[in-house]
Amino acid sequence: MIVTLAVFSAVPHAQFVRWDDDINIYGNPHHGGLTWPRIVWMFTDTHYVLYYAPFSWLALSVIYEFCALNPFGYHFASLLLHGANALLGYYLIRTILSRIDSLRVSDSLLSLAAGIAALCWSIHPLRVEAVAWATGISYLLAGLFSLLSLLLYLRSVAAGQYARPWLGLSIASFLCAILSYPAVMALPAIFVLLDVGVLKRISLSTALWKDRAARGVLLEKVPYFLISGAVLGFTLYRRSQAAGLWSPPVGLNQFGIAERLMQACYVWAWYLWKHLVPLSLAPVYTRLVSFQPFDWPFVTSALFVVSLSTILFLFRKRWSGIALLWLGYLALLVPLLGLTEHPHNTADRYSYLVSLIFSFGFAIVLLRFGLAVRARTVCLALSSAILLGLATACYRQTLVWSDSVTLFQHVLTPVGDHPYRSDIEMRLGAALFETGDFVEGEKHLRQSVKLDPSRFQTHAHLANLLSIQGEFAEAIHEYDTAVSLNPAYVGGLVKKAKLFCLLGKTSAAIDCYHQALARDPNRTDALQ
C-alpha cells in the first residue's frame, strides 16, 4: 500500500479536468452536501447520466461535506480507495492461491507471489485514469465492493455450516458494487468459475441437475444474477430513454451485427495487448469512433480471440487453469464491449477490475516456474525490474492528469488528424480561456471550428472568449451560430441579450430575452 500511495503521490495535487468532471462534480447542479432531497435524487434520477450509480453520487456528496469543491479532497479520497483496493487485491490473490491444491509451496512464497502480482496491478499505468481522474471514483468504489464481495464469498465457503452470514455479506457487497458503477455486472460469472476451477464445488463432468450439492452451489448464485439482471434491464431502459446531452442507442441499420461482433473481438484483444504494452495512453482512443468491420485490426483481433478460445476449449483438460482465466477475462469485459453504443471508447478505466485476471495469472507463473530455488534470484530481479518500469510509467502518467491544459495537450498527439481532434481542440481552447490565456485559447477554438463547424459548444466557448475581449459584434455572431446549431442552447440567447444591452440596443436585447423565455419559461436570468 505504501508503494502504491508513493507512485500515485502526485494525484492529490491535481485539479479538476474538463473531462466530465464539469458534468459530474463542479458543474453538476445536483452536487452538494448531504440533504434528503439530494439523496432522493441520487436514487431516483433516470436522466442526468446514462448509468445508475447512486453510491458514487453519495460518496461525492460525503466528500463535498468535508472539502466543498476543493479538488484535493476528491483526489485524496480516490488515492485512499485505490490503496485499499491494492491491499484487498493482495488478499484476494493470496487467498485463491492458497486454495489451489497443485501449488504446494510455503506461506512465505505465497505471500511473495501475491505481493508482486498485486503491485503489478496497483501501479500499472492503466490504473491512472481511474485514480487520477476525480470522476473515476465510481470505478474505485465498484472495485472496492467487488473485491470485498469475492473475499467474503471465499470466507463463506471456508466457514462451512456457518456460511450464510458471510454469503449474505458477499451479496450485499456485490449490490453496493453494482450501485457504485454497473460495469461490474458480470462479476457473478467469476463466482461460478471459482467454484469450478479453484474451490472444486462444481464438476462440469457430471449432470449438475442430478447432483444435490451442485444444485445448492448454483442456487447460491441466484441472488447475484438477479441483481445483475435487474441492473442490466434498468441500464438498457435508461439508454433507450437518453435525451439532452446523451443519444439513444443506434439501431442495427446504423451499427449492424457484424460491426458489433468485430468491435467486441477488437475490445477483447485491445485490453490484452494494452496491458502488456501500456504505451501512448490517453482518455480517448479514436479507433472505434468510426470503422469498417473488416479492416485489418478487427480481422486480426477476431482471428486471435476465436483461435485462442478454440485452442483452450480443445485442450481444456490439460490447460484448465489458463482456460478458466481466459473465460473470466472474456466475461468481465462483456458489459464494456460497447454492444449497445456507437461510437465506443476502449477507456483505460474499464480495465480496473479485469486486470486482476492478468495479475493472478502472473502469480501462478511465479509460483510454478519463477520462484523455484534455482531460479528465485533471477525471478526476483526480473520482477523488480518490471515493477520499477511500471512505477516509473505510472507516475509519469499521473502528471498528465494534473490539469485540463496538460491533459488535452497530451491527447492531441495520439488523436492526430482524426476528426475527433475537433473535440479535443475545443476542450483545450476552453481550458486555456479559463486560465486567462486568451490568445492560445482563441487559437485552439478557431482550429476546432475549422475542423468541425457543426459543434455548437465550440461556437459558444468562442463567443464567451470574444465577449470578454470586447469583440461584441463577432461574439453575437458566434452566439447566433451556436443557437442555430442547438436550439436548446437558451444560454446563448441570454448572453447575446446582455451584449445587446452593453451596446445600447435595448429592443434587440428584449427580443432575445423573449425568445429565451419562450424556450424556457423558468430561465431566471432572462426574467431578471
C-alpha positions in Angstrom: 0.0 0.0 0.0 2.9 2.4 0.8 4.4 1.7 -2.7 1.0 2.3 -4.3 0.5 5.6 -2.5 4.0 6.7 -3.3 3.6 6.0 -7.0 0.4 8.0 -7.1 1.7 10.7 -4.8 1.1 13.5 -7.4 -2.7 12.7 -7.6 -3.9 14.8 -4.6 -2.3 17.9 -6.1 -4.2 17.6 -9.4 -7.1 19.9 -10.5 -10.5 19.0 -11.9 -10.4 18.5 -15.7 -13.0 19.3 -18.3 -13.4 15.6 -19.0 -16.8 15.0 -17.3 -15.6 16.5 -14.0 -17.7 19.5 -15.0 -20.7 17.3 -15.6 -20.4 15.2 -12.5 -18.8 17.5 -10.0 -18.1 21.2 -10.2 -20.7 21.9 -12.9 -23.3 19.5 -11.6 -26.4 21.4 -10.4 -27.3 18.4 -8.2 -24.0 18.1 -6.5 -23.5 19.3 -2.9 -23.7 18.3 0.7 -25.9 15.5 2.1 -29.5 16.6 2.2 -32.6 14.5 2.0 -33.8 15.9 -1.4 -30.3 15.3 -2.9 -30.2 11.7 -1.6 -33.7 11.1 -3.1 -32.4 12.4 -6.4 -29.3 10.1 -6.3 -31.6 7.0 -6.1 -34.4 8.1 -8.4 -32.9 10.1 -11.2 -33.1 8.5 -14.6 -32.0 11.3 -16.9 -28.9 13.2 -15.8 -26.4 10.5 -16.7 -26.8 7.2 -18.6 -25.7 4.9 -15.8 -27.3 4.2 -12.4 -24.7 4.8 -9.7 -26.3 6.2 -6.5 -23.5 5.1 -4.2 -21.0 7.1 -6.3 -23.1 10.2 -6.0 -23.4 9.5 -2.3 -19.6 9.3 -2.0 -19.1 12.6 -3.9 -21.6 14.3 -1.5 -19.8 12.9 1.5 -16.5 14.4 0.1 -18.3 17.7 -0.5 -19.3 17.9 3.2 -15.6 18.0 4.1 -14.0 20.0 1.3 -16.8 21.5 -0.8 -15.3 21.9 -4.4 -11.6 21.7 -3.4 -10.1 19.1 -5.9 -7.7 17.9 -3.2 -10.4 16.2 -1.2 -11.8 14.2 -4.2 -8.3 13.2 -5.4 -7.2 12.3 -1.9 -10.3 10.1 -1.4 -9.5 8.3 -4.7 -5.9 7.7 -3.7 -7.0 6.1 -0.4 -9.6 4.0 -2.1 -7.0 2.7 -4.6 -4.6 2.0 -1.8 -7.3 0.0 0.0 -8.0 -1.9 -3.2 -4.3 -2.7 -3.6 -4.5 -4.4 -0.2 -7.7 -6.2 -1.0 -6.3 -7.4 -4.3 -3.3 -8.8 -2.5 -5.5 -10.7 0.0 -7.8 -12.0 -2.8 -4.9 -13.3 -4.9 -3.2 -14.9 -1.9 -6.5 -16.5 -0.7 -7.2 -18.0 -4.1 -3.6 -19.2 -4.5 -3.8 -21.0 -1.1 -6.9 -22.9 -2.3 -5.1 -24.4 -5.4 -4.0 -27.9 -4.3 -1.3 -28.2 -7.0 0.6 -25.2 -5.6 2.4 -26.9 -2.8 4.6 -24.0 -1.6 5.3 -22.3 1.7 3.2 -19.4 3.1 6.1 -17.0 2.6 6.3 -17.8 -1.1 2.5 -17.4 -1.4 2.7 -14.0 0.2 5.7 -13.0 -2.0 4.0 -14.1 -5.3 0.7 -12.4 -4.3 2.5 -9.2 -3.3 4.4 -9.0 -6.6 1.2 -9.7 -8.5 -0.9 -7.2 -6.5 1.7 -4.5 -7.1 1.8 -5.2 -10.8 -1.9 -4.5 -10.8 -2.0 -1.5 -8.5 0.9 0.5 -10.1 0.1 -0.4 -13.7 -0.2 2.7 -15.9 -3.7 1.6 -16.9 -4.8 2.3 -13.3 -4.0 6.0 -13.7 -7.2 7.2 -15.3 -9.4 5.7 -12.7 -7.3 7.1 -9.8 -6.1 10.5 -11.1 -9.5 11.5 -12.6 -11.9 12.7 -10.0 -14.9 11.3 -11.8 -13.1 7.9 -11.8 -14.1 7.4 -8.2 -17.0 5.3 -9.4 -14.6 2.6 -10.7 -12.7 2.7 -7.4 -15.8 2.2 -5.3 -17.1 -0.5 -7.6 -13.7 -2.2 -7.4 -13.7 -2.0 -3.6 -17.0 -3.6 -3.1 -16.4 -6.2 -5.8 -13.1 -7.3 -4.1 -14.9 -7.4 -0.7 -17.7 -9.5 -2.3 -15.2 -12.0 -3.6 -13.3 -12.2 -0.4 -16.5 -12.7 1.6 -17.7 -15.4 -0.7 -14.4 -17.3 -0.2 -14.8 -16.8 3.5 -18.4 -18.2 3.3 -17.0 -21.4 1.6 -14.4 -21.8 4.2 -16.9 -21.3 7.0 -18.8 -24.5 6.1 -22.0 -24.7 8.1 -21.6 -21.1 9.2 -21.5 -19.8 5.7 -24.8 -18.0 5.4 -23.9 -14.7 7.2 -20.7 -14.5 5.1 -22.7 -15.3 1.9 -25.2 -12.6 2.8 -22.5 -10.0 3.3 -21.0 -11.0 0.0 -24.3 -10.5 -1.8 -24.7 -7.1 -0.1 -21.2 -6.1 -1.1 -22.0 -7.0 -4.7 -25.1 -4.9 -4.6 -23.0 -2.0 -3.3 -20.5 -2.6 -6.1 -23.1 -2.6 -8.9 -24.8 0.5 -7.4 -21.4 2.2 -7.5 -21.0 1.5 -11.2 -22.9 -1.1 -13.2 -19.9 -2.2 -15.3 -19.2 -4.9 -12.7 -22.5 -6.7 -13.5 -20.6 -9.7 -15.0 -18.9 -10.4 -11.6 -21.3 -13.4 -10.8 -19.6 -15.4 -13.6 -16.4 -15.2 -11.6 -18.1 -16.8 -8.6 -19.1 -19.7 -10.8 -15.6 -20.0 -12.3 -14.1 -20.1 -8.8 -16.4 -22.9 -7.8 -15.4 -24.9 -10.9 -11.7 -24.3 -11.1 -10.4 -23.4 -7.6 -12.9 -24.5 -5.0 -14.0 -27.7 -6.9 -17.5 -27.3 -5.7 -18.9 -28.0 -9.1 -17.8 -30.6 -11.7 -18.7 -30.0 -15.3 -18.3 -33.7 -16.0 -21.5 -34.6 -14.1 -25.1 -33.6 -14.7 -25.5 -30.7 -12.4 -29.2 -31.1 -12.0 -28.7 -34.6 -10.6 -26.2 -33.6 -8.0 -27.9 -32.1 -5.0 -24.7 -30.4 -3.7 -24.0 -28.9 -7.1 -27.6 -27.6 -7.3 -27.2 -25.9 -3.9 -23.9 -24.2 -5.0 -25.7 -22.9 -8.1 -28.7 -21.7 -6.1 -26.2 -19.6 -4.1 -25.5 -17.6 -7.2 -29.2 -16.8 -8.0 -29.2 -13.5 -5.9 -26.1 -12.3 -7.7 -27.5 -13.0 -11.2 -30.9 -11.5 -10.2 -29.2 -8.3 -9.1 -27.2 -8.2 -12.3 -30.2 -8.9 -14.5 -32.2 -6.1 -12.8 -29.5 -3.6 -13.2 -28.9 -4.7 -16.8 -32.6 -4.2 -17.6 -32.7 -0.8 -15.9 -29.5 0.3 -17.7 -30.8 -0.7 -21.1 -34.0 1.2 -20.3 -32.1 4.3 -19.4 -30.0 4.0 -22.6 -33.2 3.8 -24.7 -34.6 6.9 -23.0 -31.5 9.0 -23.4 -32.1 12.7 -24.2 -30.4 16.1 -23.9 -26.6 15.6 -23.8 -27.0 11.9 -24.4 -28.1 10.0 -27.5 -30.2 6.8 -27.5 -28.6 3.6 -28.8 -28.2 3.4 -32.6 -30.2 0.7 -34.5 -28.9 -2.3 -36.3 -29.4 -0.4 -39.6 -26.7 2.1 -38.4 -24.5 -0.3 -36.5 -25.0 -3.8 -37.6 -24.4 -7.3 -36.1 -21.1 -7.7 -37.9 -19.8 -4.3 -36.6 -20.8 -5.2 -33.1 -19.2 -8.6 -33.1 -16.0 -7.3 -34.7 -15.9 -4.4 -32.1 -16.3 -7.0 -29.3 -13.3 -9.0 -30.6 -11.3 -5.9 -31.0 -12.0 -4.7 -27.4 -11.1 -8.2 -26.0 -7.8 -8.2 -27.9 -7.1 -4.5 -27.2 -7.2 -4.8 -23.4 -4.9 -7.8 -23.5 -2.4 -6.0 -25.7 -2.6 -2.7 -23.8 -2.0 -4.5 -20.5 1.2 -6.0 -21.9 2.3 -2.8 -23.7 0.9 0.2 -21.8 2.2 2.9 -24.1 0.5 6.1 -25.7 -2.2 6.1 -23.0 -5.0 8.7 -23.3 -8.5 9.2 -22.0 -9.9 8.6 -25.5 -8.9 6.3 -28.4 -10.4 7.0 -31.8 -10.3 3.6 -33.4 -13.9 2.8 -32.6 -15.4 6.2 -33.4 -16.0 5.1 -37.0 -14.6 1.9 -38.6 -15.0 -0.7 -41.2 -15.5 -4.1 -39.5 -13.2 -6.0 -41.9 -10.3 -3.6 -41.6 -7.1 -5.5 -40.6 -7.1 -4.5 -36.9 -10.6 -6.0 -36.5 -10.0 -9.1 -38.6 -6.7 -9.8 -36.7 -8.4 -9.3 -33.4 -11.3 -11.7 -34.3 -8.9 -14.3 -35.5 -6.9 -14.0 -32.3 -9.9 -14.2 -30.0 -11.6 -17.1 -31.9 -8.3 -19.1 -32.3 -7.2 -18.7 -28.7 -10.7 -19.6 -27.4 -10.9 -22.7 -29.7 -7.4 -23.9 -28.7 -8.2 -23.5 -25.0 -11.5 -25.3 -25.5 -9.9 -28.3 -27.2 -7.1 -28.5 -24.6 -9.4 -27.5 -21.6 -8.4 -30.5 -19.5 -4.6 -30.0 -20.0 -4.7 -26.2 -19.7 -7.8 -25.9 -17.4 -6.3 -23.0 -15.4 -5.5 -20.9 -18.5 -8.9 -21.7 -19.9 -10.7 -20.5 -16.8 -8.6 -17.3 -16.6 -9.5 -16.6 -20.3 -13.2 -17.2 -19.6 -13.1 -14.9 -16.6 -11.4 -12.2 -18.8 -13.9 -12.5 -21.5 -16.8 -12.5 -19.1 -15.8 -9.4 -17.1 -15.4 -7.4 -20.3 -18.8 -8.2 -21.7 -20.5 -5.1 -20.2 -17.7 -3.0 -21.6 -17.7 -4.2 -25.2 -20.0 -1.3 -26.3 -22.6 -3.6 -27.8 -25.4 -1.1 -27.2 -23.5 2.1 -28.1 -21.8 3.6 -31.0 -19.3 5.2 -31.1 -17.5 3.4 -28.3 -14.2 4.0 -26.5 -11.7 1.5 -25.1 -11.0 3.6 -22.0 -8.2 2.7 -19.6 -10.5 2.9 -16.6 -12.6 0.0 -17.9 -9.6 -2.3 -17.2 -9.7 -1.6 -13.4 -11.2 -4.9 -12.3 -10.4 -7.2 -15.2 -6.7 -6.5 -15.0 -6.6 -8.6 -11.8 -7.0 -11.7 -14.0 -3.6 -11.0 -15.5 -2.0 -10.4 -12.1 -3.4 -13.6 -10.8 -2.0 -15.5 -13.8 1.3 -13.8 -13.2 1.3 -15.0 -9.6 0.7 -18.6 -10.7 3.6 -18.3 -13.2 5.8 -17.0 -10.5 5.0 -19.9 -8.2 5.2 -22.7 -10.8 8.3 -21.6 -12.6 10.0 -18.4 -11.3 10.2 -18.9 -7.5 11.8 -22.4 -7.7 15.0 -22.5 -5.6 17.4 -22.3 -8.5 15.5 -19.5 -10.4 14.5 -17.4 -7.4 17.2 -14.8 -7.7 16.6 -14.3 -11.4 12.9 -14.2 -10.9 13.1 -11.6 -8.1 15.4 -9.5 -10.2 13.1 -9.6 -13.2 10.1 -8.9 -11.1 11.8 -5.9 -9.5 12.7 -4.5 -13.0 9.1 -4.9 -14.1 7.8 -3.2 -11.0 10.3 -0.3 -11.4 9.3 0.1 -15.0 5.6 0.1 -14.2 6.1 2.5 -11.3 8.0 5.0 -13.5 5.5 4.9 -16.3 2.6 5.1 -13.9 4.0 8.2 -12.1 4.6 10.0 -15.4 1.1 9.2 -16.5 -0.4 10.7 -13.3 1.3 14.0 -14.2 -0.7 14.0 -17.5 -3.9 14.4 -15.4 -2.6 17.3 -13.4 -4.9 19.9 -15.1 -7.1 20.3 -18.2 -4.5 22.1 -20.3 -1.8 19.4 -19.7 -4.3 16.6 -20.3 -5.6 17.9 -23.6 -2.2 19.0 -24.9 -1.1 15.4 -24.2 -4.2 13.9 -26.0 -3.6 15.9 -29.2 -0.6 13.6 -30.1 -2.4 10.2 -30.0 -5.6 11.7 -31.6 -3.5 13.0 -34.6 -5.5 14.2 -37.6 -8.6 12.2 -36.7 -11.9 14.2 -36.9 -12.2 13.7 -33.1 -9.4 16.3 -32.8 -12.0 19.0 -33.1 -13.4 18.0 -29.7 -10.0 18.0 -28.1 -9.1 21.4 -29.6 -12.3 22.8 -28.3 -11.7 21.4 -24.8 -8.1 22.7 -24.8 -9.2 26.1 -26.0 -11.9 26.4 -23.3 -9.3 25.3 -20.7 -6.8 27.9 -21.8 -9.5 30.5 -21.8 -10.3 29.6 -18.2 -6.7 30.1 -17.2 -6.6 33.6 -18.8 -4.6 32.6 -21.9 -7.0 34.2 -24.4 -4.6 34.2 -27.3 -3.9 30.4 -27.2 -7.4 29.7 -26.2 -8.8 31.5 -29.3 -6.3 29.8 -31.5 -7.4 26.3 -30.5 -11.1 27.2 -30.5 -10.8 28.6 -34.1 -8.9 25.4 -35.1 -11.8 23.4 -33.6 -14.3 25.4 -35.7 -12.2 24.9 -38.8 -12.1 21.1 -38.2 -15.8 20.8 -37.4 -18.1 23.9 -37.9 -21.2 21.9 -36.7 -20.1 21.7 -33.0 -22.2 24.3 -31.1 -20.2 24.1 -28.0 -17.1 25.4 -29.8 -19.0 28.4 -31.1 -20.4 29.0 -27.6 -16.9 29.0 -26.0 -15.5 31.2 -28.7 -18.4 33.7 -28.2 -17.7 33.8 -24.5 -14.0 34.5 -25.1 -14.7 37.2 -27.7 -17.2 38.9 -25.4 -14.6 39.2 -22.7 -12.2 40.7 -25.2 -14.8 43.3 -26.2 -15.4 41.8 -29.7 -19.1 42.1 -29.2 -20.2 42.0 -32.8 -18.3 38.8 -33.6 -19.4 37.3 -30.2 -23.0 37.9 -31.1 -22.5 36.2 -34.5 -20.9 33.2 -32.7 -23.9 33.0 -30.2 -26.3 33.1 -33.2 -24.4 30.2 -34.8 -24.4 28.2 -31.6 -28.1 28.7 -31.1 -28.9 27.8 -34.7 -26.9 24.6 -34.3 -28.6 23.7 -31.0 -32.0 25.5 -30.4 -32.0 24.1 -26.9 -29.0 26.3 -26.0 -31.0 29.0 -24.3 -27.9 30.4 -22.5 -26.7 31.7 -25.9 -29.8 33.8 -26.2 -29.4 35.2 -22.7 -25.7 36.1 -23.2 -26.4 37.6 -26.6 -29.1 39.8 -24.9 -26.6 41.0 -22.4 -24.2 42.1 -25.1 -27.0 44.0 -26.9 -27.6 45.8 -23.6 -23.9 46.8 -23.4 -24.2 48.1 -27.0 -27.3 50.1 -26.1 -29.6 48.1 -28.3 -32.4 47.6 -25.8 -35.1 46.5 -28.2 -32.9 43.8 -29.6 -32.0 42.7 -26.1 -35.6 42.4 -25.1 -36.4 40.4 -28.2 -33.6 37.9 -27.2 -34.9 37.6 -23.7 -38.4 36.9 -25.0 -37.0 34.2 -27.3 -35.2 32.6 -24.3 -38.3 32.7 -22.1 -40.4 31.2 -24.9 -38.0 28.2 -25.0 -37.5 28.0 -21.2 -40.1 29.9 -19.1 -38.1 29.1 -15.9 -35.0 30.8 -17.1 -34.4 33.2 -14.2 -31.5 35.1 -15.7 -33.8 36.1 -18.6 -36.6 37.2 -16.2 -34.3 39.4 -14.2 
